Amino acid sequence: MSSTTITQTEKVHEPEYVYYFYDGAWGAKREVLTGAQAKETFSQIPIIDISRIYSDKLEERVSLAQEIATACEKVGFFYIKEHGIPQELIDATMDSTKKYFAQPTEVKMKEHIYLSRNLRGYEPVHGAQLDTATPLGDRKESFLYNYEPENDPQVPTLTEAQRSLLSHNLWPENQPEFKKECFAYDKAMIVLARKMMQSFALGLGADEHYFDDMITAPNTSVKKIHYPPQDPSSTSETGIGAHTDFVCFTMLYQDSVGGLDVLNANGKWIPAPPVPGTFVVNIGDFLMRTSNDKFLSTVHRVKNISGQERYSMPFFFSFNMDAYVEVLPTCCSETNPRKYEPITVAEYYRLRHEKQRKKFMERGIGQ
C-alpha cells in the first residue's frame, strides 16, 4: 500500500502600501495592515466642544487641553464646535470664494502663483500634482493668500529684518472688496488660532503661554479651493493627493459636499464628512516636530466623486517666520531624546518653495 504526501505551498502575500506626499516629495508610504497585524487605531474623527477655551477658569481650559491632546495623539484630526466664529462671516467668505472662482481662467491667471516669489495667488486646475501616479495632477483650483501684519487684530511691531521674511501676496487688480473679505475672515481665525496654540501648550505639559512670543506675527495663510467633480473611475487625476500639512495646524471649513479622507495607522482611509457648525482641525508637521512625535501629523486627501462642485477653505497656522521649530523640553528626556534638529520657519519654507518650483518646471506646464 503506497502513500502520497501532499505538500501545500503557503501563499506569500506581498505587502500593500499607501503612498503619500511628505516633506516636499512623493514616495513616503504606510503599509496596509489587516488581521493579526492590525494596530489599535481610530475609525472615526472625534468632535470636541471647545467653548471652554474662552473660560476664565484655568481648570476648565486644562480639561479641554487634555481632551484636545488625546485627539492629537490618537488621531491627529478632530472637529471643533462652539468655536466662536460667526456663521454669517463664514458664509460671506464662502460666497466671496465662489464669486472669485466664477471668473474666466484667463482673468484669474493674472495672479498665477508662479508670478509670485512666495508662491501666493491663483493656481489652476491640474496646476499641482502631489500624487505622481496621477498624470494630470490635482483636480482643483485655488487662491492662496498670506498673513499681512497690518490686518492682525494685534498689530505687531516688526524690525526690517522680520518684515523681509514675510510673504508677499498677489491680489486681483480692481477688486478691493475681495481682499477686504479675505482679511475679515483671516482676523477672526487668527484670534481663534492663538487660543488653540495655548491649548496645545497645556496639552504638551508646558505653560499655557509658552508659544505666545512665537506667534506675534504668525505665518498664516488661507487657501480658497474649488474642486470640480471628478470621474470616479479615473486614475489620471484626483482632488488632492495624499499628504501631510507642514504647518503647526490647520483649521478647515468645508461645504456640505464631502470628499475628505484621513489615513489611520492601518493604512485605511477614514471619511471626515461635513458636520454643520464645525471646523476640521489637523496637526501639521511643525507641531509633530515640536511635540517630538507625540502629536500626529496625519495623512489626508480629497476625492470629489460626488458629481457636485466642492468648496473648502483651509486656514494654515505657523509660528513667526524667524521662530525656531524645535522640540519642547517637556517632550524629550534621556529616555526619549530629541528626534528633530531646530530649524527656522523661514528656512523650512524656503526649502519647500525651492522643491515646489523645481517640480513645476520639470512638469513643463509653466514658464
N, C-alpha and C positions, 0 to 999 in steps of 0.2 A: 504494500500500500504506500503510495507516494504522497508527499505533502507539498503544498505550494505556499511559498512565502510571498506575501504581497507587501511591498514597501510603498508606503504613502509619502509622497514628497510634500513637505509642508510648503504651502504657498507663501511667498515672501511679498509683503505689501511695501511698495515704495512710499516713503513719506510724502505727504501732501503739504504744500506751503501756501500761505497768503503773503503776497509781496506788497511792499508799500514804500512811500517816499519819506526819507528821513535824513536830516542834516544836509539838505541840498541835493540829494541824489536818490534815484530809484534803485531798489535792489535789497533793502532790508527785508527780512522775512520772518514769519512766525509759523511754526508747524501746527497743522490741524490735528488736534488730539481728541480721540474718542475712546469709549470703553474704559478699560483699566488705566489707560494713560491719561484720561481726562483729569484736569485740575478743578479744584473748587473755585468757581468764578461767578461773575454776575450774569443774569439772564434778563434783566430789565434795568432801566435807569431810574434812580431814586428821585423823588420830588421833595424839596425842602422849603418850608415856610421860613423866610429869612427876616420876618418883621422884627425879631429880637435884635437884629443888627443895629437898630436905632434905639435900643433900650438904654436908659440911664443906669441900669444895674449891671455891674461887671459880671456877676454870676450868670445872668441871662445871656450875655454876649459870649462868655466862655462856653456855656452849654451849647449854643449854636455853633461855635467854632469847632467843638469836638464832633458834632454831627456832620459838619462840612468836611472835616479832616477824615472821618471814616469813609465818606463817599470818595474823597480824593485818593485814599489808599487802596480801596477795593475796586473802584470803577474808573475814576478819573473824569467822569461825566456826571452831571446831576442837573435837574431842573431847579430853578428858583422861582417861588411865587411870593406875593406880598412884598415886592422889591422896591416899591415906591416910584417907579417910572410911570407917568400917566399914560393910559392907553391912547388918549387923544394925541399926544405927542408922537407916539409910535405910529399911529395911523397916518398922521400928516406926513411923517418922514417916509413911510411906505408909499404914499401917493406921489410924493416928490420923486421917489426912486422909479416908479413905473413911468412917470412922465418923461424922465431923462432917457430911459431905455427905448421909449417910443419914437425917439428921433431917428432920422436916417443914419446908417452906419458911417457914411462919409462925414457927417457933421460930428459925430462922437469921436471919430478918428483924429480930429484936431487936438484931442487931449490924449493921444496914444501914449501909453506908459513909457515906450522907448524913446520918446521925445523928452523925457524927464530923467535927470541923472539919478534920481532916487526911486525911479520906477513907480511913480504915482500918476494916477489918471485912469484912462479908459483902456480896457483890454477886450478885444473882440472875441466872438465865439471861435473856439479852437486856437486861440492865441496862446493858451497854456497847454502843457502836456506833462502831467505828473506821472502817469502810467505809460511807460514806453511801449507796452504791449497794445496800446490803442493808437493806431497810426494817425488818426485825425486829431486826437487830443481831447481836451475837456470841452464838453458842450455847454458852455456858459459864457456870458459876457459880464464884465464887472467895471465898477468905478471905485477906485481906492483913493482915499484922502487921509492925511496925517494930522497930527497934533499941531496946533498953532498957539503959542503961549498967550497971545492977546485974547484968545477965546476961552482960556482956562477960567473956571469960576474963582480960582485963587491965583491970580496972575503972578508968575514967579519973577524974581529978579535974576537975570542971567548975564554972565560975562560974554564978551565977544567970542571967546573960545567955545563956550557952551552953545551959543547961537549958531556957530558954524557947523555944529554937529547935527542940527535939526534938518529934517527932510523938507523939501520944498514941494508944495502942491502945484498941480496943473489944473486950473479951474476953467470951465467953459466961459468963453467970452460972452458978454452981454446977457448973462444970466445971474445977476446978483442975488436973486431970491433963492436960487438953488444952493449957493454957498451959505446963506443965512439959515436955511432949513437944515443943512448938514450940521452946522455947529450948534444949533438949538438942541439937536439930539445928542451930539458929542458932549456938550456941557453936562447934561443930566447923567449920562453914562459915566463920566469921569468921577462925579460925586459918589455914585454907587460903587465904582471900581475901587476907589480909595478905601471905602468901608470894607469891601471884600478882602483887600490886602491886609487889613487889620485882623480880620477873622482868620486868614491863612496864617498870620504870625502867631496868633494864640494857639491855633491848631498844631503848630510845629513846636510848641513849647517855649516860644520866645515872648518878649514883651509885646503888648498889643501895638505899640508904636515903632516896632523895630524897623519897619520898611518906610516909615513916613518920610525921612530925609532922602530916600532913594526914588521917590515918586512926586517930587515937587514940580517937575516938568516932564511927565511920563511920555514915553514914546508910544502913543496910542494911535490907532488907525481904525477906520470903518471901511469895510468893503461892501458896497451895494452890489448884489448879484442877481442876475436873471438867468434862470435855467430853462431854455426851451425844452419841450418834451423830446425824449429820445426813443428810438425804436428799441423795444425790449430785447429783440433778437440780435441787435447789432453788437459786434465785438470791436468795431473800429473807433468807437468813442464812448465816453462816459460823462457823467455830470462833473465830477471832480475825482481824480484818482485818490486811492487810499494814502493817508498822510498823517503826520502829527503837526501841531502848530508850534512855531519856535518862539512864542512869546511867553509871558508869565501865565496868562489865562485868557480865555475868550468868552464873551457873552453873546450868544446868538439869538436874534429874533428871526423866526421862520414863519412863513404864512401857513395856510391850512392844507397845503398840498402834500407835504411829506417827502421822504426820499433820503433822509439822513440815517446812516447806519454806523454803529460803533463796534469795534472788534474786541472780543473778550479774550481771555488767556488761552482758550482752547481753539482760537482761530475761527470762531463762529461770529457771524455778523448779527448784531442785535439792533433792531429798529429803535430810533429815537423819534417817535411820531410827534406832531404838533400837539401841544397842550395849551389851551387858551389861558392867557394871563401869565405866561411864564417866559423866561429866557432859558436857553440851554447853556450851561457853563461847562467848559472843559479845561483841564490843566494843560499848559504848554510846556515845552522843553526847558524854559528858564526856571520855572518852579520845580520841575523834576530835578534839575541840577542843584538848585538851592536846597532842596529837601534831601539831597543825596539818595534819590530814587525812592524816598518814602511816598511821595505823591506820584501818581501815574500820568504820564503824557500819553493819552490813549489814541490809538489809530482810528480814523474815521474816514468816511467817503460820502458822496452823494450820487444817487442814480435816480433821475427823474423819469420814471416809466409810467407816470400817472396819465399821460395824454393831455395834461394841462400845463400852463405856464407856472413856473415856481419862482418865488422871490424870497430872498433872505438878506439879513444884514448882520454879519459878524462884527463885533466890536473887539478889537485886539488891544490888550493892555500889557505894557512892559515897563521896566524901570527907566529912569533917566538915561539918556544916551551915554553920559560919562560914568554911569554907575557900573560897578563890577557885579557880574553874576557869579556868586561864589557860595559854597556850602555854608549853611548856618552852623554855628558852634553847637547848637542843640541837636544837630542831626549827624554828628560824627563823634567818634571816640577811638580809643586804642583798638577796640574790637570791631569797630565799624568805621574804618578810615575813609577819608575824603576820596570820592571817586572822580571828581572833576577839578581841573585847574581853573582859577579865576580868569575871566575874560570880560572886557567891557561890552556893553550893549552895542556901541558904535562899531567896534571891531567885528563882532559877530554878524551884524547886519551888512557890513562891507563885504565880508567873505561870502555871505549868502547872495548878495546882489551880483557879485562877480560871477558866481556859478549860474545864476539865472540868465544874465546877459549872454554868457558863453553858450548856454543851451539854446537860447533863442536864435542866435546867429547860426549855430550848427544845423538847426531845423530848416534854415534857408527860407523863412517866410517873412523876414524883415529887411530893414535897410542895412 
